Amino acid sequence: MLRLYALSCGSLEFDRSLFFPADAQGTKITTPVSSWLVVHPKGTLVFDTGISCEALPDPAGRLGKRIAALFAIRSRAGEDVVSQLATLGLKPDDIRYVVNSHFHFDHCGCNESFPRAQFLVQRAELALARAERNRYNAKDWDHPLEYVEIDGEHDVFGDGTVLLLPTPGHTAGHQSLWIREGGRQLVLTGDACYTREHLEKTILPSNTFDASRMTDSLAMLRGMQDRKGVELFFGHDAEQWASIPRAPGPLL
């Protein structure tokens, strides 16, 4: 039987206009940073690895001055993916797969903590990260890790329960995680959809890579929810995050 756990990886404080470009600047919001653990009979999978612990004492040194000026890390002790896994009796070496939704700092910052895992990343995302000109931070993802390039939808365990779902637009190769178990269907949207408000109003954040493709991804997610009864778990929705059980208790 498959199990799903929500892992608390702190939070970020920043100007609301970064998420909602139509709003005037000057209002701060705080949003959760999450990681997720899937325990499957054939192995374990972590979806996103959160912010690097090195960024807590030295944000500018790890994240760069631009990102550190935009985002203030609001995290407490134990709010990182490795500590969260420990609450479930797991170590990084126990993880078979890591899935990065994309390579922004709050989704891949602890990749280097999983040297024995296979990293499943969309081909377009890895290509952009490796391009000469990009806005990714190599400190987050560019380590001697086993990156496996995925091109499109991918059945991780071969039984239809855990699927990588391409949801590009926020970045070139953004992907979400589609879980089907016991009659329930859940999609961990990552940053394909920050919050329920973004979904309902088709709001595109200020750092959208491709507006047309992100609009299409939002429409697809909305269709999955409305027509198929899929439960969506948004990337940075504080209200939703407060309402769901977190590790060591299971969500599924």
Short mmCIF file of the C-alpha atoms (twelve columns), coordinates in Angstrom:
data_MODEL
# 
_entry.id   MODEL 
# 
loop_
_atom_site.group_PDB 
_atom_site.id 
_atom_site.type_symbol 
_atom_site.label_atom_id 
_atom_site.label_alt_id 
_atom_site.label_comp_id 
_atom_site.label_asym_id 
_atom_site.label_seq_id 
_atom_site.Cartn_x 
_atom_site.Cartn_y 
_atom_site.Cartn_z 
_atom_site.pdbx_PDB_model_num 
ATOM 1   C CA . MET A 1   0.000   0.000  0.000   1 
ATOM 2   C CA . LEU A 2   1.283   3.451  -0.924  1 
ATOM 3   C CA . ARG A 3   1.758   6.140  1.715   1 
ATOM 4   C CA . LEU A 4   2.205   9.906  1.254   1 
ATOM 5   C CA . TYR A 5   3.683   12.285 3.816   1 
ATOM 6   C CA . ALA A 6   3.840   16.093 3.753   1 
ATOM 7   C CA . LEU A 7   7.224   17.327 5.015   1 
ATOM 8   C CA . SER A 8   7.536   20.812 6.504   1 
ATOM 9   C CA . CYS A 9   10.537  22.688 5.112   1 
ATOM 10  C CA . GLY A 10  9.998   26.134 6.603   1 
ATOM 11  C CA . SER A 11  8.562   29.190 4.940   1 
ATOM 12  C CA . LEU A 12  9.423   32.284 2.931   1 
ATOM 13  C CA . GLU A 13  8.381   35.900 3.465   1 
ATOM 14  C CA . PHE A 14  8.259   38.242 0.477   1 
ATOM 15  C CA . ASP A 15  6.257   40.938 -1.246  1 
ATOM 16  C CA . ARG A 16  2.818   39.726 -2.281  1 
ATOM 17  C CA . SER A 17  3.207   41.292 -5.732  1 
ATOM 18  C CA . LEU A 18  5.723   38.559 -6.670  1 
ATOM 19  C CA . PHE A 19  2.879   36.046 -6.542  1 
ATOM 20  C CA . PHE A 20  0.096   38.433 -7.537  1 
ATOM 21  C CA . PRO A 21  1.525   40.941 -10.055 1 
ATOM 22  C CA . ALA A 22  -1.669  42.995 -10.211 1 
ATOM 23  C CA . ASP A 23  -1.316  43.928 -6.518  1 
ATOM 24  C CA . ALA A 24  0.515   47.030 -5.368  1 
ATOM 25  C CA . GLN A 25  3.911   46.485 -3.808  1 
ATOM 26  C CA . GLY A 26  4.397   46.807 -0.074  1 
ATOM 27  C CA . THR A 27  2.370   43.942 1.437   1 
ATOM 28  C CA . LYS A 28  4.329   41.011 2.826   1 
ATOM 29  C CA . ILE A 29  3.073   37.432 2.813   1 
ATOM 30  C CA . THR A 30  4.498   34.229 4.259   1 
ATOM 31  C CA . THR A 31  4.112   30.961 2.372   1 
ATOM 32  C CA . PRO A 32  5.115   27.385 3.181   1 
ATOM 33  C CA . VAL A 33  7.968   25.485 1.601   1 
ATOM 34  C CA . SER A 34  7.209   21.795 1.315   1 
ATOM 35  C CA . SER A 35  8.701   18.470 0.428   1 
ATOM 36  C CA . TRP A 36  6.788   15.211 0.056   1 
ATOM 37  C CA . LEU A 37  7.601   11.586 0.726   1 
ATOM 38  C CA . VAL A 38  6.018   8.711  -1.173  1 
ATOM 39  C CA . VAL A 39  6.502   5.254  0.340   1 
ATOM 40  C CA . HIS A 40  5.763   2.612  -2.285  1 
ATOM 41  C CA . PRO A 41  6.285   -1.169 -2.046  1 
ATOM 42  C CA . LYS A 42  9.022   -0.798 -4.682  1 
ATOM 43  C CA . GLY A 43  10.850  2.085  -3.009  1 
ATOM 44  C CA . THR A 44  10.725  5.565  -1.587  1 
ATOM 45  C CA . LEU A 45  10.471  8.862  -3.452  1 
ATOM 46  C CA . VAL A 46  10.985  12.450 -2.335  1 
ATOM 47  C CA . PHE A 47  9.262   15.197 -4.302  1 
ATOM 48  C CA . ASP A 48  11.273  18.438 -4.009  1 
ATOM 49  C CA . THR A 49  14.013  18.975 -1.446  1 
ATOM 50  C CA . GLY A 50  13.337  22.493 -0.143  1 
ATOM 51  C CA . ILE A 51  15.849  25.196 0.742   1 
ATOM 52  C CA . SER A 52  19.476  24.478 1.506   1 
ATOM 53  C CA . CYS A 53  20.330  24.591 5.206   1 
ATOM 54  C CA . GLU A 54  23.364  26.678 4.222   1 
ATOM 55  C CA . ALA A 55  20.990  29.496 3.312   1 
ATOM 56  C CA . LEU A 56  19.821  29.985 6.902   1 
ATOM 57  C CA . PRO A 57  23.056  31.480 8.324   1 
ATOM 58  C CA . ASP A 58  24.174  33.083 5.047   1 
ATOM 59  C CA . PRO A 59  21.282  33.750 2.628   1 
ATOM 60  C CA . ALA A 60  23.247  35.954 0.224   1 
ATOM 61  C CA . GLY A 61  26.227  33.593 0.174   1 
ATOM 62  C CA . ARG A 62  24.125  30.579 -0.758  1 
ATOM 63  C CA . LEU A 63  21.217  32.079 -2.710  1 
ATOM 64  C CA . GLY A 64  22.874  35.135 -4.214  1 
ATOM 65  C CA . LYS A 65  22.179  38.767 -3.376  1 
ATOM 66  C CA . ARG A 66  19.162  39.136 -5.691  1 
ATOM 67  C CA . ILE A 67  17.204  36.179 -4.328  1 
ATOM 68  C CA . ALA A 68  18.218  36.893 -0.725  1 
ATOM 69  C CA . ALA A 69  16.921  40.457 -1.086  1 
ATOM 70  C CA . LEU A 70  13.572  39.243 -2.407  1 
ATOM 71  C CA . PHE A 71  12.934  36.298 -0.074  1 
ATOM 72  C CA . ALA A 72  13.414  36.114 3.690   1 
ATOM 73  C CA . ILE A 73  13.694  32.575 5.049   1 
ATOM 74  C CA . ARG A 74  11.420  31.944 8.012   1 
ATOM 75  C CA . SER A 75  12.341  28.453 9.154   1 
ATOM 76  C CA . ARG A 76  12.766  26.775 12.520  1 
ATOM 77  C CA . ALA A 77  15.074  23.985 13.612  1 
ATOM 78  C CA . GLY A 78  14.004  20.702 12.073  1 
ATOM 79  C CA . GLU A 79  12.258  22.301 9.108   1 
ATOM 80  C CA . ASP A 80  14.373  20.738 6.389   1 
ATOM 81  C CA . VAL A 81  13.904  17.596 4.355   1 
ATOM 82  C CA . VAL A 82  16.582  15.520 6.100   1 
ATOM 83  C CA . SER A 83  15.237  16.317 9.586   1 
ATOM 84  C CA . GLN A 84  11.696  15.647 8.434   1 
ATOM 85  C CA . LEU A 85  12.638  12.256 7.036   1 
ATOM 86  C CA . ALA A 86  14.267  11.451 10.378  1 
ATOM 87  C CA . THR A 87  10.880  11.835 12.093  1 
ATOM 88  C CA . LEU A 88  9.831   8.818  10.016  1 
ATOM 89  C CA . GLY A 89  12.955  6.835  10.782  1 
ATOM 90  C CA . LEU A 90  14.489  7.436  7.357   1 
ATOM 91  C CA . LYS A 91  17.897  8.654  6.217   1 
ATOM 92  C CA . PRO A 92  18.766  10.193 2.826   1 
ATOM 93  C CA . ASP A 93  20.371  6.916  1.731   1 
ATOM 94  C CA . ASP A 94  16.968  5.225  2.164   1 
ATOM 95  C CA . ILE A 95  15.511  7.290  -0.688  1 
ATOM 96  C CA . ARG A 96  15.454  5.603  -4.099  1 
ATOM 97  C CA . TYR A 97  14.149  8.497  -6.197  1 
ATOM 98  C CA . VAL A 98  14.129  12.270 -5.904  1 
ATOM 99  C CA . VAL A 99  11.809  14.197 -8.200  1 
ATOM 100 C CA . ASN A 100 12.545  17.889 -8.659  1 
ATOM 101 C CA . SER A 101 9.499   19.767 -9.879  1 
ATOM 102 C CA . HIS A 102 12.007  22.348 -11.130 1 
ATOM 103 C CA . PHE A 103 15.342  23.913 -10.208 1 
ATOM 104 C CA . HIS A 104 14.352  27.006 -8.230  1 
ATOM 105 C CA . PHE A 105 16.143  27.341 -4.906  1 
ATOM 106 C CA . ASP A 106 13.202  26.358 -2.695  1 
ATOM 107 C CA . HIS A 107 12.589  23.112 -4.574  1 
ATOM 108 C CA . CYS A 108 16.071  21.628 -5.064  1 
ATOM 109 C CA . GLY A 109 18.229  23.243 -2.363  1 
ATOM 110 C CA . CYS A 110 18.989  19.986 -0.547  1 
ATOM 111 C CA . ASN A 111 19.614  17.809 -3.599  1 
ATOM 112 C CA . GLU A 112 23.194  17.150 -2.535  1 
ATOM 113 C CA . SER A 113 21.899  15.433 0.615   1 
ATOM 114 C CA . PHE A 114 20.779  12.466 -1.526  1 
ATOM 115 C CA . PRO A 115 23.926  11.160 -3.255  1 
ATOM 116 C CA . ARG A 116 22.560  7.612  -3.703  1 
ATOM 117 C CA . ALA A 117 19.198  8.535  -5.215  1 
ATOM 118 C CA . GLN A 118 18.185  8.762  -8.837  1 
ATOM 119 C CA . PHE A 119 16.953  12.255 -9.707  1 
ATOM 120 C CA . LEU A 120 14.063  12.280 -12.165 1 
ATOM 121 C CA . VAL A 121 14.008  15.601 -14.015 1 
ATOM 122 C CA . GLN A 122 12.326  16.693 -17.218 1 
ATOM 123 C CA . ARG A 123 14.757  16.954 -20.116 1 
ATOM 124 C CA . ALA A 124 13.797  20.582 -20.823 1 
ATOM 125 C CA . GLU A 125 14.505  21.610 -17.230 1 
ATOM 126 C CA . LEU A 126 17.940  20.048 -17.174 1 
ATOM 127 C CA . ALA A 127 18.772  21.510 -20.578 1 
ATOM 128 C CA . LEU A 128 17.933  25.020 -19.419 1 
ATOM 129 C CA . ALA A 129 19.908  24.588 -16.197 1 
ATOM 130 C CA . ARG A 130 22.928  23.492 -18.225 1 
ATOM 131 C CA . ALA A 131 22.611  26.337 -20.734 1 
ATOM 132 C CA . GLU A 132 25.246  29.047 -20.657 1 
ATOM 133 C CA . ARG A 133 22.683  31.723 -19.777 1 
ATOM 134 C CA . ASN A 134 20.125  30.808 -17.140 1 
ATOM 135 C CA . ARG A 135 18.882  32.109 -13.801 1 
ATOM 136 C CA . TYR A 136 19.381  28.918 -11.821 1 
ATOM 137 C CA . ASN A 137 21.883  28.606 -8.990  1 
ATOM 138 C CA . ALA A 138 24.346  25.810 -9.701  1 
ATOM 139 C CA . LYS A 139 24.951  25.433 -5.953  1 
ATOM 140 C CA . ASP A 140 21.484  23.929 -5.652  1 
ATOM 141 C CA . TRP A 141 21.514  21.295 -8.362  1 
ATOM 142 C CA . ASP A 142 24.937  20.955 -10.016 1 
ATOM 143 C CA . HIS A 143 26.457  18.147 -7.962  1 
ATOM 144 C CA . PRO A 144 27.749  14.663 -8.862  1 
ATOM 145 C CA . LEU A 145 24.267  13.166 -8.717  1 
ATOM 146 C CA . GLU A 146 22.521  10.674 -10.989 1 
ATOM 147 C CA . TYR A 147 20.168  12.856 -12.991 1 
ATOM 148 C CA . VAL A 148 17.817  10.836 -15.187 1 
ATOM 149 C CA . GLU A 149 16.246  12.839 -18.005 1 
ATOM 150 C CA . ILE A 150 12.508  12.289 -18.433 1 
ATOM 151 C CA . ASP A 151 10.709  13.457 -21.536 1 
ATOM 152 C CA . GLY A 152 6.989   13.812 -20.825 1 
ATOM 153 C CA . GLU A 153 4.761   11.704 -18.596 1 
ATOM 154 C CA . HIS A 154 6.551   8.913  -16.727 1 
ATOM 155 C CA . ASP A 155 5.275   6.002  -14.613 1 
ATOM 156 C CA . VAL A 156 7.842   5.876  -11.811 1 
ATOM 157 C CA . PHE A 157 7.111   2.421  -10.364 1 
ATOM 158 C CA . GLY A 158 5.512   0.880  -13.448 1 
ATOM 159 C CA . ASP A 159 2.101   0.276  -11.879 1 
ATOM 160 C CA . GLY A 160 0.276   3.546  -12.582 1 
ATOM 161 C CA . THR A 161 0.273   4.772  -8.983  1 
ATOM 162 C CA . VAL A 162 2.975   7.474  -9.202  1 
ATOM 163 C CA . LEU A 163 3.264   9.475  -12.414 1 
ATOM 164 C CA . LEU A 164 5.398   12.425 -13.391 1 
ATOM 165 C CA . LEU A 165 3.104   14.939 -15.062 1 
ATOM 166 C CA . PRO A 166 4.621   17.643 -17.300 1 
ATOM 167 C CA . THR A 167 3.258   21.065 -16.271 1 
ATOM 168 C CA . PRO A 168 5.580   23.527 -18.031 1 
ATOM 169 C CA . GLY A 169 5.327   27.287 -18.036 1 
ATOM 170 C CA . HIS A 170 6.550   28.338 -14.625 1 
ATOM 171 C CA . THR A 171 9.853   26.980 -15.905 1 
ATOM 172 C CA . ALA A 172 10.767  25.242 -19.155 1 
ATOM 173 C CA . GLY A 173 10.505  21.740 -17.746 1 
ATOM 174 C CA . HIS A 174 8.321   22.011 -14.673 1 
ATOM 175 C CA . GLN A 175 6.660   18.762 -13.614 1 
ATOM 176 C CA . SER A 176 4.049   17.802 -11.028 1 
ATOM 177 C CA . LEU A 177 3.456   14.468 -9.282  1 
ATOM 178 C CA . TRP A 178 0.223   12.550 -9.892  1 
ATOM 179 C CA . ILE A 179 -0.607  9.887  -7.291  1 
ATOM 180 C CA . ARG A 180 -3.383  7.300  -7.705  1 
ATOM 181 C CA . GLU A 181 -4.108  5.017  -4.790  1 
ATOM 182 C CA . GLY A 182 -7.179  3.342  -3.331  1 
ATOM 183 C CA . GLY A 183 -9.675  5.237  -5.443  1 
ATOM 184 C CA . ARG A 184 -8.113  8.629  -4.692  1 
ATOM 185 C CA . GLN A 185 -6.157  10.795 -7.111  1 
ATOM 186 C CA . LEU A 186 -3.862  13.575 -5.920  1 
ATOM 187 C CA . VAL A 187 -1.587  15.950 -7.791  1 
ATOM 188 C CA . LEU A 188 1.265   17.739 -6.063  1 
ATOM 189 C CA . THR A 189 1.345   20.765 -8.333  1 
ATOM 190 C CA . GLY A 190 4.662   22.277 -7.288  1 
ATOM 191 C CA . ASP A 191 4.888   25.779 -8.726  1 
ATOM 192 C CA . ALA A 192 2.655   24.989 -11.687 1 
ATOM 193 C CA . CYS A 193 0.048   26.455 -9.346  1 
ATOM 194 C CA . TYR A 194 1.099   28.419 -6.262  1 
ATOM 195 C CA . THR A 195 -2.322  28.637 -4.564  1 
ATOM 196 C CA . ARG A 196 -6.021  27.921 -5.064  1 
ATOM 197 C CA . GLU A 197 -6.502  31.584 -5.977  1 
ATOM 198 C CA . HIS A 198 -4.000  31.235 -8.824  1 
ATOM 199 C CA . LEU A 199 -5.963  28.266 -10.125 1 
ATOM 200 C CA . GLU A 200 -9.410  29.840 -9.871  1 
ATOM 201 C CA . LYS A 201 -8.398  33.183 -11.381 1 
ATOM 202 C CA . THR A 202 -5.649  31.979 -13.761 1 
ATOM 203 C CA . ILE A 203 -3.084  34.243 -12.136 1 
ATOM 204 C CA . LEU A 204 0.452   33.997 -13.464 1 
ATOM 205 C CA . PRO A 205 3.243   35.013 -11.059 1 
ATOM 206 C CA . SER A 206 5.876   37.573 -11.955 1 
ATOM 207 C CA . ASN A 207 8.607   35.004 -12.618 1 
ATOM 208 C CA . THR A 208 6.695   33.004 -15.240 1 
ATOM 209 C CA . PHE A 209 8.996   31.529 -17.907 1 
ATOM 210 C CA . ASP A 210 6.339   30.959 -20.601 1 
ATOM 211 C CA . ALA A 211 2.915   32.535 -19.990 1 
ATOM 212 C CA . SER A 212 1.101   30.576 -22.677 1 
ATOM 213 C CA . ARG A 213 2.335   27.198 -21.495 1 
ATOM 214 C CA . MET A 214 1.694   28.025 -17.845 1 
ATOM 215 C CA . THR A 215 -1.865  29.044 -18.705 1 
ATOM 216 C CA . ASP A 216 -2.288  25.695 -20.465 1 
ATOM 217 C CA . SER A 217 -0.903  23.844 -17.441 1 
ATOM 218 C CA . LEU A 218 -3.296  25.654 -15.116 1 
ATOM 219 C CA . ALA A 219 -6.182  24.766 -17.424 1 
ATOM 220 C CA . MET A 220 -5.136  21.116 -17.421 1 
ATOM 221 C CA . LEU A 221 -4.928  21.021 -13.628 1 
ATOM 222 C CA . ARG A 222 -8.309  22.734 -13.337 1 
ATOM 223 C CA . GLY A 223 -9.774  20.177 -15.712 1 
ATOM 224 C CA . MET A 224 -8.340  17.289 -13.704 1 
ATOM 225 C CA . GLN A 225 -9.909  18.712 -10.573 1 
ATOM 226 C CA . ASP A 226 -13.295 19.558 -12.041 1 
ATOM 227 C CA . ARG A 227 -13.840 16.613 -14.385 1 
ATOM 228 C CA . LYS A 228 -11.948 13.788 -12.695 1 
ATOM 229 C CA . GLY A 229 -12.196 14.706 -9.009  1 
ATOM 230 C CA . VAL A 230 -8.442  14.981 -8.618  1 
ATOM 231 C CA . GLU A 231 -7.300  16.613 -5.367  1 
ATOM 232 C CA . LEU A 232 -4.750  19.348 -5.975  1 
ATOM 233 C CA . PHE A 233 -2.082  20.219 -3.420  1 
ATOM 234 C CA . PHE A 234 -0.671  23.612 -4.320  1 
ATOM 235 C CA . GLY A 235 2.958   24.635 -4.126  1 
ATOM 236 C CA . HIS A 236 2.742   27.526 -1.661  1 
ATOM 237 C CA . ASP A 237 -0.812  27.796 -0.325  1 
ATOM 238 C CA . ALA A 238 -0.608  28.726 3.367   1 
ATOM 239 C CA . GLU A 239 -4.309  28.137 4.011   1 
ATOM 240 C CA . GLN A 240 -4.299  24.673 2.479   1 
ATOM 241 C CA . TRP A 241 -1.000  23.757 4.131   1 
ATOM 242 C CA . ALA A 242 -2.429  24.596 7.563   1 
ATOM 243 C CA . SER A 243 -5.333  22.214 6.953   1 
ATOM 244 C CA . ILE A 244 -3.464  19.014 6.055   1 
ATOM 245 C CA . PRO A 245 -1.700  16.464 8.271   1 
ATOM 246 C CA . ARG A 246 2.072   16.557 8.188   1 
ATOM 247 C CA . ALA A 247 4.788   14.052 9.005   1 
ATOM 248 C CA . PRO A 248 5.086   11.964 11.002  1 
ATOM 249 C CA . GLY A 249 1.368   11.497 10.262  1 
ATOM 250 C CA . PRO A 250 0.433   10.392 6.733   1 
ATOM 251 C CA . LEU A 251 -1.676  12.397 4.302   1 
ATOM 252 C CA . LEU A 252 -2.547  9.224  2.428   1 
# 
